[in-house]
Amino acid sequence: MFPLASSQPTNTTVDLKEIRKIVELMDQHELSYFHLKEEGVDLKMKKGADIVQVAQAAMPAAQAAAPAAAAAPAAGEAAPAAPAGNAITAPMVGTFYAASSPDVAAFVAVGDTISEGQTICIIEAMKVMNEIKAETSGTVTAIIAKDGEPVQFGDDLFQIS
């Protein structure tokens, strides 16, 4: 959640649904760049290069694990089949973290039942830890993103049924 400037900044927020609406409007009006700057929020989105930058003043920082080295599949190795269900996708570019710090349990595990608004992971973007919340309820059938690895806008993070 990103507070916007208002007479009561703690009550006004930009949530994931609003960001997706901005992306839809960018597509509808064929815009390649969007920039919103208000007190406490600096949101920049650029279409085509999959770049989304978010900076926020006074964001509580969570302890993050060091990124792990990415392992590429060997040549000729088949990609794993996509699990059935609905995908929860990355709302921004950043580094995926399954837990708030390396020494605590992950927010969710395969088989867990999640509810709308529940924190399911963290995506670090520009040294800011962004809690990602579930948009729908369901059961986690797969965790697709790897802890400590980069994700792009729209990448599948989880599958739920």
C-alpha positions in Angstrom: 0.0 0.0 0.0 1.3 3.4 -0.9 -0.1 6.4 1.0 -1.1 9.4 -1.1 -1.0 13.0 0.0 -4.2 14.1 1.6 -5.4 15.8 4.8 -5.3 12.3 6.3 -2.4 10.4 4.6 -2.9 7.2 6.6 -6.4 6.7 5.1 -5.7 7.2 1.4 -3.7 4.5 -0.4 -2.7 3.2 -3.8 -3.3 -0.5 -3.8 -2.6 -3.3 -6.3 -6.0 -2.9 -7.9 -5.4 0.8 -8.6 -1.9 0.1 -10.1 -3.5 -2.5 -12.4 -6.1 0.0 -13.4 -3.4 2.5 -14.3 -1.7 -0.2 -16.4 -5.1 -1.0 -18.1 -5.5 2.8 -18.8 -2.0 3.0 -20.2 -2.8 0.1 -22.6 -6.2 1.6 -23.5 -4.7 5.0 -24.3 -1.5 3.6 -25.8 0.7 5.4 -23.2 4.3 4.2 -22.8 5.1 6.2 -19.6 3.3 7.1 -16.4 4.6 9.1 -13.5 2.7 10.0 -10.3 4.4 12.1 -7.7 2.7 13.2 -4.5 3.8 13.5 -0.9 5.2 10.1 0.1 4.7 8.5 -3.3 6.8 8.5 -6.4 5.3 5.9 -8.9 6.9 5.6 -12.3 5.8 3.0 -14.9 7.3 2.5 -18.3 5.7 0.2 -20.8 7.9 -1.9 -23.1 10.9 -2.3 -20.9 8.9 -3.8 -18.0 10.1 -1.2 -15.6 8.1 -0.1 -12.6 9.7 2.0 -9.9 8.1 2.8 -6.6 9.6 4.9 -3.9 7.9 5.8 -0.7 9.0 7.9 2.3 8.8 6.3 5.8 8.2 2.7 4.5 9.1 0.2 7.2 12.1 -1.8 6.1 12.0 -5.6 6.5 15.2 -7.6 6.8 15.8 -9.3 3.4 17.8 -12.4 2.5 20.7 -12.1 0.2 19.7 -12.9 -3.4 20.6 -16.5 -4.4 22.3 -17.2 -7.7 19.9 -17.9 -10.5 20.1 -21.4 -12.0 19.4 -21.7 -15.7 17.9 -25.0 -16.9 20.3 -27.1 -19.0 20.0 -27.1 -22.8 17.3 -29.5 -24.0 15.8 -29.7 -20.5 12.0 -29.3 -20.7 10.4 -26.5 -18.6 8.1 -27.8 -15.9 4.4 -27.9 -16.7 2.3 -25.0 -15.3 0.2 -26.0 -12.4 -3.6 -25.7 -12.7 -5.5 -22.8 -11.1 -5.4 -19.1 -11.1 -2.1 -17.2 -11.1 -1.1 -14.5 -8.7 1.3 -12.2 -10.7 4.0 -9.8 -9.7 2.6 -6.2 -9.6 6.1 -4.7 -10.1 9.7 -5.5 -11.0 11.9 -6.5 -8.0 13.3 -9.3 -6.0 10.9 -11.9 -4.6 11.1 -12.9 -1.0 8.8 -15.6 0.5 9.4 -14.4 4.1 10.0 -11.2 5.9 13.5 -12.3 6.9 15.7 -15.4 6.4 15.1 -16.8 9.9 11.3 -16.8 9.8 8.8 -19.1 8.1 7.5 -18.2 4.6 4.2 -16.2 4.5 2.5 -19.1 2.6 3.3 -22.7 1.6 1.8 -25.1 -0.9 -1.5 -26.3 0.5 -2.1 -23.2 2.6 -5.5 -21.6 2.4 -5.2 -17.8 1.8 -7.7 -15.1 2.1 -8.1 -11.8 0.2 -5.8 -9.1 1.7 -3.4 -11.6 3.3 0.3 -10.9 2.9 1.7 -13.6 0.7 5.2 -12.4 -0.1 7.5 -9.3 -0.4 8.9 -7.8 -3.5 11.9 -5.5 -2.9 12.2 -2.7 -5.4 14.8 0.0 -5.1 15.6 -1.0 -1.5 11.9 -0.7 -0.5 10.2 -3.8 0.8 6.6 -4.0 -0.7 4.2 -6.4 0.9 2.2 -8.2 -1.7 -1.3 -9.1 -0.7 -3.6 -11.7 -2.2 -6.3 -10.3 -4.4 -8.5 -13.4 -4.1 -9.0 -16.3 -1.6 -8.1 -19.9 -2.4 -5.6 -22.6 -1.8 -2.0 -22.3 -2.8 -1.3 -25.1 -5.4 2.2 -24.0 -6.4 4.9 -21.4 -5.5 6.4 -20.5 -8.9 8.8 -17.7 -8.0 12.1 -18.6 -6.3 13.1 -16.9 -3.0 15.7 -14.2 -3.6 15.4 -14.2 -7.4 14.3 -11.2 -9.5 10.7 -11.1 -10.9 9.3 -8.9 -13.7 5.9 -7.2 -13.8 3.3 -9.8 -14.7 5.5 -12.8 -13.8 3.5 -15.6 -12.1 4.4 -15.8 -8.4 1.8 -18.4 -7.1 -0.9 -20.6 -8.4 -4.1 -20.9 -6.4 -7.3 -22.9 -6.8 
